[in-house]
Amino acid sequence: MCYDIAFTSSIESIFKYLPRLKPGGKLDIHFDPTWHKIGMSYPQWPVVTNNNGFKLEKYTWGPVPKMLDTLEKVKRQRQLFLNARSEKVLENGTMWNAIRHQRCLVPASGFFEYRHIPGWKNKVAYYIKPKEQELFFIAGLWAMSNSWDVDKPARIPAFSLLTRAANPLMAQIHNGGENAGRMPMMLTTELAEQWLQPDLTDTDIRSIIQYELPATQLECWPVNSVRKVKPDDATVITPAAYENLPALQV
């Protein structure tokens, strides 16, 4: 799944990729570049929605569905909703099907995933991004959620990232664990704009989520583990050398 992302560009760059975008009222859309955010910290993140026009807003990553009705359940299970399998969006009876018309775009510069190497004790972290692009968009779904903050007992908008079956490159990297073989639902700019159209039919949605970004359009390199505390700067995505690391087949 996708729990580690980066946004190293500027807010202004989002407007360049989506000319129809406009700021959401008086909302402060300031967002400092970040080289790594982990989903389990439930950070605020810029998202693009279409509410009578494309708008850039800040939502929290990680919704809290109604079934998580105690603080203990939230602590134990909220991370399960950081991602949504794209295959579930059109499956009747799922949470994702219920909110399939609450679509958003999640801008990112890149993301991290771990590769299992047979015989190695630790997995190897990789940073992955589109070639020659400063940012891209991940399809998302959003919902109003309980904040579970005792100082601010309010409902907040929160989002999940859609994932799909991995392309041939990502299948080699995300090759271990119970959710192996997944990647973010990365969209072209054209598909990103389509994702936000308010009148999409289920057939339209199916067509978009069946898109697979070609492996040849991605670049990646090994980095040091991003699950260790370190400065939030460019050193996070600096290439790391691993002796005898098998090459990826592209």
Backbone as numpy.savetxt, mean C-alpha at the origin, in Angstrom:
# Nx Ny Nz CAx CAy CAz Cx Cy Cz
2.25 -10.09 1.80 1.40 -8.91 1.80 2.29 -7.67 1.80
1.71 -6.49 1.93 2.48 -5.25 1.85 2.30 -4.45 3.13
3.34 -4.44 3.97 3.27 -3.74 5.24 4.31 -2.64 5.38
5.21 -2.51 4.41 6.30 -1.55 4.51 6.38 -0.73 3.23
6.15 0.58 3.33 6.14 1.43 2.14 6.94 2.70 2.37
7.23 3.39 1.28 8.00 4.63 1.34 7.34 5.68 0.46
7.51 6.93 0.85 7.08 8.05 0.01 8.17 9.11 0.12
9.13 9.05 -0.79 10.32 9.90 -0.71 10.21 11.14 -1.58
9.10 11.31 -2.25 8.88 12.44 -3.13 8.21 13.57 -2.35
7.57 14.47 -3.07 6.87 15.59 -2.45 5.38 15.49 -2.74
4.59 16.14 -1.93 3.15 16.18 -2.16 2.85 16.75 -3.55
3.63 17.74 -3.96 3.40 18.38 -5.26 3.52 17.38 -6.41
4.37 16.36 -6.24 4.55 15.38 -7.32 3.28 14.58 -7.58
2.44 14.42 -6.57 1.17 13.70 -6.76 0.29 14.46 -7.74
0.27 15.77 -7.60 -0.55 16.60 -8.50 -0.05 16.48 -9.94
1.25 16.29 -10.10 1.82 16.17 -11.44 1.32 14.89 -12.13
1.19 13.82 -11.37 0.75 12.55 -11.94 -0.76 12.50 -12.14
-1.50 13.28 -11.34 -2.96 13.31 -11.45 -3.42 14.75 -11.64
-3.42 15.24 -12.87 -3.78 16.64 -13.12 -5.18 17.01 -12.63
-6.08 16.04 -12.52 -7.45 16.34 -12.07 -7.55 16.53 -10.56
-6.46 16.33 -9.89 -6.46 16.39 -8.43 -6.50 17.83 -7.93
-7.20 18.04 -6.82 -7.21 19.34 -6.16 -7.23 19.12 -4.66
-6.64 20.04 -3.87 -6.61 19.86 -2.42 -8.02 19.80 -1.84
-8.17 19.07 -0.75 -9.48 18.90 -0.11 -9.79 20.01 0.86
-10.40 21.08 0.39 -10.83 22.18 1.25 -9.67 22.80 2.01
-9.85 22.97 3.33 -8.83 23.59 4.15 -7.89 22.56 4.78
-7.98 21.32 4.34 -7.18 20.27 4.93 -5.70 20.54 4.75
-4.95 20.37 5.80 -3.50 20.50 5.74 -2.95 19.23 5.09
-2.39 19.37 3.91 -1.89 18.19 3.21 -0.38 18.11 3.29
0.21 18.81 4.26 1.65 18.69 4.44 2.00 17.26 4.82
3.02 16.71 4.17 3.47 15.36 4.48 4.95 15.27 4.18
5.73 15.05 5.22 7.18 14.97 5.04 7.56 13.67 4.35
8.57 13.71 3.48 9.04 12.47 2.87 9.43 11.45 3.93
9.15 10.20 3.64 9.52 9.12 4.56 10.08 7.96 3.75
11.18 7.41 4.23 11.82 6.30 3.52 11.31 4.96 4.00
10.57 4.96 5.10 9.97 3.71 5.55 8.91 3.97 6.60
7.72 3.45 6.35 6.67 3.40 7.35 6.13 1.97 7.38
5.97 1.45 8.57 5.42 0.11 8.73 3.93 0.22 9.04
3.14 -0.62 8.41 1.70 -0.55 8.58 1.26 -0.71 10.02
1.98 -1.53 10.78 1.58 -1.81 12.16 1.71 -0.60 13.08
2.28 0.49 12.59 2.29 1.74 13.36 1.04 2.57 13.06
0.24 2.11 12.10 -1.02 2.74 11.71 -0.84 4.25 11.47
0.07 4.58 10.54 0.37 5.99 10.30 -0.69 6.69 9.46
-0.69 8.00 9.52 -1.47 8.78 8.56 -0.69 8.81 7.25
-1.43 8.82 6.15 -0.80 8.73 4.83 -1.65 9.51 3.83
-1.03 10.15 2.85 -1.83 10.84 1.83 -2.57 9.84 0.95
-3.82 10.09 0.69 -4.61 9.28 -0.23 -5.39 10.20 -1.15
-5.73 9.69 -2.31 -6.54 10.44 -3.27 -7.91 9.78 -3.34
-8.95 10.59 -3.18 -10.33 10.11 -3.27 -11.06 10.91 -4.34
-12.26 10.46 -4.66 -13.10 11.20 -5.60 -14.43 11.48 -4.92
-14.52 12.63 -4.32 -15.75 13.07 -3.65 -16.17 14.38 -4.31
-16.94 14.24 -5.39 -17.27 15.40 -6.22 -16.01 16.07 -6.74
-15.08 15.26 -7.18 -13.80 15.74 -7.70 -12.65 15.08 -6.96
-11.53 14.91 -7.68 -10.36 14.29 -7.06 -9.84 15.18 -5.94
-9.57 14.58 -4.78 -9.06 15.34 -3.64 -7.95 14.56 -2.95
-6.98 15.30 -2.45 -5.90 14.71 -1.68 -6.18 14.91 -0.21
-6.22 13.81 0.53 -6.54 13.88 1.95 -5.58 13.01 2.74
-5.67 13.08 4.05 -4.87 12.21 4.91 -5.79 11.23 5.63
-5.53 9.96 5.42 -6.28 8.91 6.10 -5.30 8.07 6.92
-5.84 7.32 7.85 -5.03 6.41 8.65 -4.93 5.06 7.95
-3.74 4.50 7.93 -3.55 3.18 7.32 -3.96 2.12 8.34
-5.00 1.38 8.03 -5.46 0.31 8.90 -6.82 0.57 9.50
-7.90 0.14 8.83 -9.24 0.35 9.38 -9.51 -0.56 10.58
-10.51 -0.20 11.35 -10.96 -1.01 12.49 -12.40 -1.41 12.22
-12.64 -2.59 11.67 -14.02 -3.01 11.38 -14.82 -3.21 12.66
-16.14 -3.22 12.51 -17.03 -3.31 13.67 -16.81 -4.56 14.50
-16.34 -5.62 13.86 -16.13 -6.88 14.60 -15.04 -6.75 15.67
-14.16 -5.76 15.51 -13.14 -5.51 16.53 -13.71 -4.51 17.52
-14.51 -5.03 18.45 -15.30 -4.15 19.32 -14.74 -4.00 20.73
-13.51 -4.48 20.94 -12.83 -4.23 22.21 -11.40 -3.83 21.92
-10.78 -3.13 22.84 -9.41 -2.69 22.64 -8.47 -3.89 22.48
-8.73 -4.96 23.19 -7.90 -6.15 23.08 -7.98 -6.75 21.68
-9.18 -6.81 21.11 -9.33 -7.31 19.75 -8.61 -6.41 18.76
-8.70 -5.10 18.96 -8.03 -4.16 18.08 -6.53 -4.41 18.10
-5.96 -4.55 19.28 -4.52 -4.76 19.40 -4.08 -6.05 18.72
-4.90 -7.09 18.81 -4.50 -8.40 18.29 -4.78 -8.57 16.80
-5.82 -7.91 16.28 -6.29 -8.25 14.94 -6.29 -7.11 13.93
-6.06 -5.89 14.36 -6.17 -4.79 13.41 -5.22 -4.93 12.23
-4.03 -5.46 12.47 -3.07 -5.57 11.39 -3.56 -6.46 10.25
-4.54 -7.32 10.53 -5.09 -8.18 9.49 -5.81 -7.38 8.41
-6.14 -6.12 8.70 -6.91 -5.31 7.77 -6.08 -4.21 7.11
-4.75 -4.29 7.26 -3.88 -3.35 6.57 -3.93 -3.58 5.07
-4.11 -4.84 4.69 -4.20 -5.22 3.28 -5.55 -5.86 3.00
-5.97 -5.78 1.76 -7.19 -6.45 1.30 -6.86 -7.20 0.02
-7.17 -8.46 -0.02 -6.93 -9.24 -1.24 -7.89 -8.78 -2.33
-7.34 -8.43 -3.48 -8.19 -7.91 -4.56 -9.25 -8.93 -4.97
-8.94 -10.22 -4.82 -9.89 -11.26 -5.19 -11.15 -11.23 -4.33
-11.05 -10.62 -3.14 -12.18 -10.59 -2.21 -13.12 -9.40 -2.47
-12.67 -8.45 -3.28 -13.46 -7.23 -3.48 -14.82 -7.54 -4.10
-14.87 -8.51 -4.98 -16.13 -8.85 -5.65 -16.75 -10.12 -5.10
-16.29 -10.55 -3.93 -16.84 -11.75 -3.31 -17.94 -11.36 -2.33
-19.15 -11.78 -2.61 -20.30 -11.42 -1.77 -20.08 -11.83 -0.31
-20.50 -10.94 0.58 -20.42 -11.25 2.00 -19.15 -10.82 2.68
-18.18 -10.32 1.93 -16.93 -9.88 2.55 -17.00 -8.40 2.89
-16.19 -8.00 3.85 -16.09 -6.59 4.21 -15.68 -5.76 3.00
-14.76 -6.31 2.22 -14.23 -5.55 1.08 -15.29 -5.36 0.00
-16.15 -6.35 -0.18 -17.24 -6.20 -1.14 -18.20 -5.11 -0.69
-18.43 -5.01 0.61 -19.36 -4.01 1.15 -18.87 -2.59 0.92
-17.55 -2.40 0.87 -17.02 -1.04 0.70 -16.33 -0.87 -0.66
-16.69 -1.71 -1.64 -15.99 -1.67 -2.92 -16.18 -0.35 -3.66
-17.20 0.42 -3.29 -17.40 1.72 -3.94 -16.71 2.85 -3.18
-16.02 2.53 -2.09 -15.25 3.52 -1.34 -13.78 3.32 -1.70
-13.46 3.73 -2.92 -12.13 3.47 -3.46 -11.21 4.68 -3.27
-9.93 4.39 -3.16 -8.95 5.46 -3.05 -7.66 5.02 -3.70
-6.75 5.98 -3.87 -5.42 5.70 -4.38 -4.41 6.03 -3.29
-3.43 5.17 -3.13 -2.39 5.37 -2.13 -1.07 5.61 -2.86
-0.55 6.84 -2.85 0.72 7.11 -3.53 1.90 6.57 -2.73
2.89 6.07 -3.43 4.10 5.57 -2.79 5.26 5.71 -3.77
6.46 5.76 -3.23 7.66 5.78 -4.07 8.22 4.38 -4.26
7.98 3.53 -3.28 8.46 2.16 -3.33 7.93 1.39 -2.14
8.26 0.12 -2.10 7.84 -0.72 -0.97 8.92 -1.76 -0.70
8.79 -2.42 0.43 9.78 -3.40 0.86 9.13 -4.78 0.98
9.91 -5.79 0.64 9.45 -7.16 0.83 10.65 -8.03 1.17
10.37 -9.16 1.81 11.43 -10.06 2.26 11.49 -11.34 1.43
12.74 -11.74 1.12 12.98 -12.93 0.30 13.59 -14.04 1.16
13.02 -15.22 1.06 13.57 -16.39 1.75 14.63 -17.04 0.87
15.81 -17.28 1.44 16.88 -17.97 0.73 17.08 -19.33 1.42
16.88 -20.44 0.71 17.06 -21.75 1.34 18.42 -21.88 2.01
18.41 -22.32 3.25 19.64 -22.50 4.00 20.09 -21.28 4.78
19.45 -20.13 4.55 19.82 -18.92 5.27 18.91 -18.75 6.48
19.49 -18.27 7.57 18.72 -18.07 8.80 17.73 -16.93 8.66
18.17 -15.82 8.08 17.34 -14.62 7.97 16.94 -14.35 6.53
15.75 -13.80 6.37 15.31 -13.37 5.05 16.04 -12.09 4.65
16.06 -11.82 3.36 16.73 -10.64 2.82 15.68 -9.62 2.40
15.82 -8.40 2.90 14.89 -7.33 2.55 15.24 -6.75 1.18
14.21 -6.42 0.41 14.39 -5.77 -0.89 13.55 -4.50 -0.92
14.08 -3.50 -1.63 13.31 -2.30 -1.93 12.90 -2.40 -3.39
11.63 -2.20 -3.66 11.08 -2.37 -5.00 10.37 -1.11 -5.43
10.56 -0.71 -6.68 9.91 0.49 -7.21 9.77 0.38 -8.72
8.88 1.17 -9.33 8.81 1.22 -10.78 10.05 1.90 -11.35
10.49 1.47 -12.50 11.64 2.08 -13.14 11.31 3.51 -13.58
12.23 4.42 -13.34 12.16 5.79 -13.85 10.86 6.49 -13.47
10.34 6.21 -12.28 9.15 6.90 -11.77 9.40 7.30 -10.34
9.06 8.55 -9.99 9.27 8.98 -8.62 8.16 8.52 -7.69
7.01 8.16 -8.27 5.94 7.60 -7.44 5.00 6.78 -8.31
4.16 6.01 -7.64 3.13 5.22 -8.31 1.93 5.16 -7.38
0.86 4.55 -7.85 -0.37 4.47 -7.06 -0.77 3.02 -6.80
-1.15 2.76 -5.55 -1.67 1.46 -5.15 -3.18 1.62 -4.96
-3.94 0.69 -5.51 -5.40 0.72 -5.31 -5.71 0.47 -3.84
-6.67 1.23 -3.32 -7.06 1.07 -1.93 -8.56 1.15 -1.74
-9.01 0.72 -0.57 -10.40 0.88 -0.13 -10.37 1.57 1.22
-11.38 2.39 1.49 -11.39 3.10 2.77 -12.74 2.91 3.47
-12.72 3.16 4.77 -13.94 3.06 5.57 -13.79 3.94 6.80
-14.91 4.37 7.35 -14.87 5.09 8.62 -14.66 4.08 9.74
-13.73 4.39 10.64 -13.36 3.46 11.70 -13.34 4.14 13.05
-13.55 3.36 14.10 -13.36 3.89 15.45 -11.89 4.19 15.67
-11.61 5.35 16.25 -10.21 5.74 16.43 -9.53 4.94 17.54
-10.28 4.49 18.55 -9.74 3.80 19.71 -8.67 4.63 20.41
-8.84 5.93 20.37 -7.97 6.86 21.09 -8.84 7.50 22.16
-8.53 7.25 23.42 -9.41 7.72 24.50 -9.50 9.23 24.56
-8.50 9.91 24.01 -8.52 11.37 24.03 -9.32 11.94 22.87
-9.55 11.13 21.86 -10.27 11.59 20.68 -11.28 10.51 20.26
-12.35 10.37 21.00 -13.33 9.31 20.69 -14.15 9.67 19.46
-13.56 9.48 18.30 -14.22 9.90 17.07 -14.08 8.83 16.00
-14.84 8.97 14.95 -14.73 8.10 13.79 -13.74 8.73 12.82
-12.84 7.94 12.29 -11.82 8.46 11.40 -11.82 7.66 10.10
-11.44 8.29 8.98 -11.32 7.55 7.73 -10.00 6.77 7.73
-10.08 5.50 7.36 -8.90 4.65 7.33 -8.93 3.79 6.07
-7.76 3.39 5.59 -7.69 2.68 4.31 -6.93 1.36 4.44
-7.18 0.50 3.46 -6.43 -0.75 3.28 -5.82 -0.73 1.88
-4.64 -1.32 1.76 -4.01 -1.49 0.46 -4.50 -2.78 -0.18
-4.83 -2.73 -1.46 -5.18 -3.94 -2.17 -3.91 -4.67 -2.60
-3.96 -6.00 -2.53 -2.87 -6.82 -3.03 -3.41 -7.79 -4.07
-2.51 -8.34 -4.85 -2.88 -9.31 -5.88 -1.79 -10.38 -5.95
-2.03 -11.38 -6.80 -1.01 -12.41 -7.02 0.24 -11.76 -7.61
1.39 -12.21 -7.16 2.66 -11.60 -7.56 2.98 -11.85 -9.03
3.65 -10.88 -9.66 4.19 -11.10 -11.00 5.46 -11.95 -10.87
6.08 -12.38 -11.97 7.22 -13.30 -11.88 8.39 -12.78 -11.03
8.65 -11.48 -11.04 9.73 -10.95 -10.21 9.35 -10.99 -8.74
8.17 -10.49 -8.41 7.75 -10.43 -7.01 7.54 -11.83 -6.43
7.20 -12.80 -7.27 7.04 -14.17 -6.78 8.37 -14.72 -6.27
9.48 -14.27 -6.85 10.80 -14.71 -6.40 11.21 -14.02 -5.10
10.74 -12.80 -4.89 11.11 -12.06 -3.68 10.19 -12.43 -2.53
8.90 -12.30 -2.73 7.94 -12.60 -1.66 7.60 -14.09 -1.73
8.56 -14.91 -1.33 8.46 -16.36 -1.55 8.37 -17.17 -0.27
8.11 -16.52 0.86 8.03 -17.25 2.12 6.89 -16.74 2.99
6.45 -17.58 3.91 5.38 -17.17 4.82 4.01 -17.56 4.29
3.00 -17.41 5.14 1.65 -17.84 4.78 1.03 -16.98 3.69
1.54 -15.75 3.50 1.00 -14.88 2.46 1.98 -14.71 1.30
2.82 -15.70 1.08 3.80 -15.63 -0.01 3.09 -15.48 -1.35
3.83 -14.90 -2.30 3.29 -14.79 -3.65 2.29 -13.68 -3.84
2.43 -12.59 -3.07 1.54 -11.44 -3.20 2.36 -10.20 -3.51
1.69 -9.19 -4.03 2.30 -7.88 -4.27 1.21 -6.82 -4.21
1.60 -5.55 -4.01 0.59 -4.48 -4.01 -0.12 -4.39 -5.35
-1.37 -3.95 -5.34 -2.15 -3.75 -6.56 -1.71 -2.42 -7.18
-0.58 -2.48 -7.92 0.01 -1.29 -8.53 -0.72 -0.96 -9.83
-1.08 0.31 -9.98 -1.86 0.74 -11.14 -1.07 1.71 -12.01
-1.31 1.64 -13.31 -0.82 2.69 -14.19 -1.59 3.97 -13.89
-1.09 5.10 -14.36 -1.80 6.35 -14.13 -3.20 6.31 -14.73
-3.33 5.70 -15.91 -4.64 5.59 -16.55 -5.60 4.75 -15.71
-5.12 3.62 -15.21 -5.98 2.77 -14.38 -6.27 3.43 -13.04
-5.32 4.20 -12.54 -5.54 4.91 -11.27 -6.71 5.88 -11.41
-6.75 6.61 -12.50 -7.87 7.53 -12.72 -9.18 6.76 -12.87
-9.13 5.62 -13.55 -10.34 4.81 -13.70 -10.83 4.30 -12.34
-9.90 3.92 -11.47 -10.25 3.36 -10.16 -11.09 4.34 -9.34
-10.90 5.63 -9.58 -11.63 6.64 -8.81 -12.94 7.08 -9.45
-13.27 6.54 -10.60 -14.53 6.93 -11.22 -15.70 6.42 -10.37
-16.68 7.27 -10.08 -17.74 6.89 -9.14 -18.75 5.88 -9.67
-18.82 5.72 -10.99 -19.88 4.89 -11.57 -19.37 3.53 -12.06
-18.28 3.03 -11.50 -17.75 1.75 -11.95 -18.72 0.61 -11.64
-18.90 -0.27 -12.59 -19.66 -1.49 -12.37 -18.72 -2.56 -11.82
-19.29 -3.66 -11.35 -18.44 -4.76 -10.89 -17.56 -5.29 -12.02
-18.08 -5.24 -13.23 -17.28 -5.66 -14.39 -16.08 -4.73 -14.57
-16.30 -3.43 -14.40 -15.20 -2.47 -14.50 -14.16 -2.73 -13.42
-14.63 -2.94 -12.20 -13.72 -3.19 -11.08 -12.90 -4.44 -11.34
-13.55 -5.49 -11.83 -12.86 -6.74 -12.12 -11.77 -6.52 -13.17
-12.06 -5.74 -14.17 -11.09 -5.46 -15.23 -9.85 -4.77 -14.67
-10.05 -3.84 -13.74 -8.92 -3.10 -13.18 -8.08 -3.99 -12.27
-8.72 -4.75 -11.40 -7.94 -5.54 -10.43 -7.30 -6.77 -11.06
-7.64 -7.07 -12.30 -6.96 -8.16 -13.00 -5.65 -7.70 -13.63
-5.38 -6.40 -13.58 -4.15 -5.88 -14.19 -2.93 -6.34 -13.39
-1.92 -6.80 -14.11 -0.65 -7.19 -13.48 0.46 -6.34 -14.06
1.12 -5.57 -13.21 2.25 -4.76 -13.67 3.37 -5.68 -14.14
3.85 -5.52 -15.37 4.91 -6.40 -15.87 6.17 -6.33 -15.01
6.79 -7.46 -14.80 8.01 -7.51 -13.99 9.11 -6.63 -14.57
9.13 -6.49 -15.89 10.18 -5.70 -16.54 10.07 -4.21 -16.23
8.94 -3.78 -15.68 8.76 -2.37 -15.34 9.18 -2.05 -13.90
9.68 -3.07 -13.19 10.11 -2.87 -11.81 11.62 -2.98 -11.70
12.17 -2.27 -10.73 13.56 -2.45 -10.35 13.61 -2.69 -8.85
14.63 -3.41 -8.40 14.72 -3.72 -6.98 16.17 -3.98 -6.61
16.44 -3.88 -5.32 17.78 -4.20 -4.83 17.68 -4.58 -3.35
18.61 -5.41 -2.88 18.60 -5.79 -1.47 19.02 -4.63 -0.58
18.40 -4.54 0.59 18.72 -3.50 1.58 18.84 -4.18 2.94
19.30 -3.43 3.91 19.33 -3.95 5.27 17.90 -4.05 5.81
17.69 -4.89 6.78 16.35 -5.09 7.34 15.71 -3.78 7.74
14.46 -3.58 7.33 13.75 -2.34 7.68 12.96 -2.50 8.97
13.00 -3.66 9.57 12.27 -3.87 10.82 13.11 -3.50 12.04
14.34 -3.03 11.80 15.18 -2.56 12.89 15.12 -1.04 12.95
15.18 -0.48 14.15 15.09 0.97 14.33 16.29 1.63 13.65
16.02 2.63 12.82 17.09 3.35 12.13 16.55 4.71 11.71
17.42 5.65 11.35 16.95 6.98 10.93 16.04 6.88 9.71
15.06 7.77 9.65 14.15 7.81 8.51 14.77 8.68 7.44
15.74 8.12 6.73 16.43 8.86 5.69 16.84 7.90 4.57
17.57 8.43 3.58 17.89 7.66 2.38 18.73 6.42 2.65
19.37 6.33 3.82 20.17 5.14 4.11 19.30 3.89 4.19
18.01 4.08 4.43 17.09 2.93 4.52 17.03 2.17 3.20
17.13 2.88 2.09 17.02 2.23 0.78 18.37 2.10 0.08
19.46 2.32 0.82 20.79 2.14 0.26 21.04 0.65 -0.02
21.52 0.31 -1.21 21.77 -1.11 -1.51 22.72 -1.75 -0.50
22.41 -2.98 -0.14 23.24 -3.73 0.80 23.83 -4.94 0.09
25.05 -5.31 0.47 25.72 -6.45 -0.14 25.53 -7.70 0.72
25.09 -8.78 0.09 24.94 -10.06 0.77 25.77 -11.09 0.02
26.75 -11.66 0.68 27.64 -12.62 0.04 26.86 -13.86 -0.39
27.09 -14.27 -1.63 26.47 -15.48 -2.21 24.96 -15.38 -2.34
24.44 -14.16 -2.44 23.00 -14.00 -2.65 22.64 -14.42 -4.07
21.76 -15.40 -4.23 21.38 -15.83 -5.59 20.71 -14.69 -6.36
21.04 -14.59 -7.63 20.47 -13.54 -8.46 19.00 -13.83 -8.75
18.24 -12.75 -8.91 16.84 -12.88 -9.33 16.79 -13.06 -10.84
15.83 -13.83 -11.31 15.67 -14.05 -12.74 14.54 -13.15 -13.26
14.90 -12.20 -14.09 13.92 -11.25 -14.62 13.65 -11.58 -16.08
